[in-house]
Amino acid sequence: MFYVYILKSLTNSRYYIGQTKDLVKRFAEHSEGRVKSTKRDTPFELKYIKKFATRSEAVQYEILLKSKKKRSQLENLINEFSASSSAG
């Protein structure tokens, strides 16, 4: 199983989009400042997760999310995810 995730920095409200096979480990790496691209933005809140059967599918979806130029598009996706997560 592979995951695409969105993190939100609690320091400056920036979003970070990534994909991984081990979500728990990767979130810990981000939170502990061990990821170069997000080191200055710690701490983080995990805002969105989507599962995929293959890394190829996850990478394609990650690219799609990163192509969303407007912050509002990501926030709408996160809000939909939050609503569906709390409903079920």
Summary of the structure (lengths in Angstrom):
residues: 88
radius of gyration: 12.6
end to end distance: 21.0
largest distance: 35.5
contacts: 233
relative contact order: 0.22
helix: 47%
strand: 26%
